[in-house]
Structures are given as C-alpha cells and as structure tokens.
Amino acid sequence: MAADRARLDAAWTALAELGVTLADLQNDARPTLPTFDEYLPQVLAAAGPGALRAYRSYWQRMTTAWGDLTIDAVSASDIQALQRRVVGSARARRNSRGGRHAGELLIAAARAFYNVAIADGLIDAADSPAHRVRKPRRLPTTRRALTPAELTDINLVARTTGNDTILDALLLRLHTETACRRAGALGLRLQDLDDERDLLQLREKGGTVRWQPISLDLATSLTQHAAARGAVLPTDPLLRYRNGRALTSRRYDELWRRIGRHLPWVAAQGITAHWLRHTTLTWVERHFGYGTARAYAGHTDTTGPATTTYIRADLQAVATALAAMTGQPHPLAQPIDGHQVF
C-alpha cells in the first residue's frame, strides 16, 4: 500500500523539528548492548555475598550457554531450556527433589542478572526474558524439629568424635540456643559478643542485625574460645580452628557428614544445622507463642498478616524464652516457671 503523502510530510516535519536527519535514522546511534561474557563482571561486582553464594554458579552456566550473545538476544524459551538442562544435571542427594531447587535457583539467578541490567538502563523491565519465565512453586520443607532424644544423640557424637570436639560442641550449642543461621555464626566477630549482658549480635540475610540473648555458659565458652584461639581485635572472627584460622562453612559440612556416619538417620534425612533452628523455634512457639518465636528467629521486620504488627515481642521476651529453655537465669529475662530443655 502506498504511503499517504500527507502523513509522510507530517513525519518529515516532525523529524526536522527534532533535528533528526535521514543519516541519523540509518546509522542508529544507540549503543550496542554488552554480551553475557562482557556484562557478567559488572553483575558480580554489584552482587552481595549472599547473592554470590547462591547465584554465581548459575550465572556462569548462563555465560557458558550464551557468552557471545548480547543480553537482549536471549528469549524466555532459551531460559526455560537452560532450566531444564540444569534440573536434569542436578546432583542427586539423599534429600534432593529431582533438581527442582536447582531449577528454581536458575530462574532466580537469571532475574537477578537482568535486574542489574534494568537498573543500569540497558533494557526495560518489560523486556526482561527472565521475568517472563514462571518460577517453580516451592514445595513444603522437609525440615522438622528434632526430638530431645535425637538432639542428645547428635550432641553426643559431636562431643566424642572428630579432631576438634570443643569447636563442634560449641557450634551445636550456639545454633541451638540462638537459632541462628550458618552465615550468622560464620560472620561473628569478637565485638559481637557482649559477655557482660549475655548478648550476641547476629548479622544475617537481608542485612538484618539483631542482639540475641545467650546463656551465661555459652557466653563464657565463646569468650574462652576466642581468647584461646587468637581473637584479639574487635573485628577479628570469633569462631576459629585450633590453628587460629577463621571458621569456614567446610567445618559444617564435615561435622554433619561425620555425624551421619555414626547416626545413619541423620544422613538419610539430610539433617544440617538449620534443623536446630527449626527445633528451637518450634519449642519457643509452643511455650511462648508466635510473636516471641518470630522475634527469636529475627523475623520481626518481615511482612505478614496485619496482626503481626500487634504481637511483636521485645528482647526481654526472647531472653525469657531462652532462660526457660536453658534453665539458666538471664539478666534481661522476666521471672517465670521454666521448662528446661538442656
């Protein structure tokens, strides 16, 4: 169909008013988008420690698959195809679910990658192929609270096997009392321990920071551990190997592998330190209610039902629950009839 002359004249007039010439239209001065290989260093530099741990391997899978392509050249179906390959190649573990978690992480990693590109103004949010792919529905967790007998057996193995039973017993006690995550324990510094008021400052995911009450026994053990293993400066790592090096996540992996060799049900169910978090928070919820359990877990700032605004627990409530659980008085606790666990 021939173009309408009046419309052409109107278009040329508008271009002339904007100062756009035919050469501009032909050469298109817009910058070329980077390839995946070129843009990955920028994404890595912008990512926090948690994102790097979770997504780095998936970003590398993306660059292996599409390294020479510009970031706008990948479609939603390309991402879905890579997700299928990731699911199919996921390592089979005792507690695996057919690679479902790996597939979910691939989509999350792709979205995080494109979020950086969107923030940089390279693409529009509506053009992100990763955000057009539906994430798999997360299945209910298989984690549960351990029974008192199971907890006793786990602690017995940790205290009687291995090459550093003092450290292993201290780790289990720390996680059971505070319900902290592994990253929270690994991030502890000497200045995070307030042994005068029996408090421990935890820095965990989402940038949350909170003071968590601990028992006098745990505060004393942590103080002695830090002094014996070379923690001197306020910013020195609190938890350390016998040679003074800062503790790493490899100690957790080895600890639970060893416990699993002695207790086959631990290996069969894939029990880790996070199960101790479930155990403690379940106990706190049963005895002190949902509000106190949320505060104990460090969830007080998360979104939820409107009712949670009115049932927030304070540090004293957490200390009271801890005192009841451990059977040891705490300077911040309210006097109650205790339900000692340890």
JOKAZI-V535725 format. One line per field, one symbol per residue. ss: DSSP state (@ for helix, = for strand, . for the rest). phi: phi as a letter, one per 40 degrees, with the letter a starting at -180 (. if undefined). burial: 1 if it has 16 or more other C-alpha atoms within 10 Angstrom, else 0. A space follows every 10 residues. Layout:
# JOKAZI-V535725
ss->???
phi->???
burial->???
This chain:
# JOKAZI-V535725
ss->....@@@@@@ @@@@@@@@.. .@@@@@@... ....=@@@@@ @@@@@@..@@ @@@@@@@@@@ @@@@@@...= .....@@@@@ @@@@@@@@@. .........@ @@@@@@@@@@ @@@@@@@@@. ....@@@..@ @@........ .......@@@ @@@@@@@@@@ ....@@@@@@ @@@@@@@@.. .@@@@@..=@ @@==....== ===.@@@.== ===..@@@@@ @@@@@@@@.. ......=..= .....=..@@ @@@@@@@@@@ @@.@@@@@@. ..@@@@@@@@ @@@@@@@@.@ @@@@@@@... .....@@@@. ....@@@@@@ @@@@@@.... .......... ..
phi->.ccccccccc ccccccccgc bccccccfcc cccccccccd dcccccccdc ccccbdcccc cccccbdccc ccccbdcccc ccdcccccbc ccbcbcbggc cccccccccc cccccccccc gcbcdccccc cccccccccd cccacccdcc cccccccccb bgcacccccc cccdccccfc cdccccccbd ccbbccbfbb cbbbcggcba cbcbcccccc ccccccccbg cbcdccdcca cccgcccbcc ccdcdccccc ccbdcccccg cbcccccccc cccccccbgc cccccccgbc cccadddccb bcbbcccccc ccccccgbcb dccccaccbc bc
burial->0000000000 0000000000 0000000000 0011111111 0011001000 0100110110 0110011011 1100100111 0111011001 0000000011 1111111111 1111111100 0110000111 1110000000 0010110000 1001101110 0000001111 1111111111 1101111111 0111100111 1111000001 1111110110 1110110011 1000011111 0100011100 0100111111 0110011001 1111111111 1111101101 1111111101 0000000100 0110111111 1111111111 1111000100 00
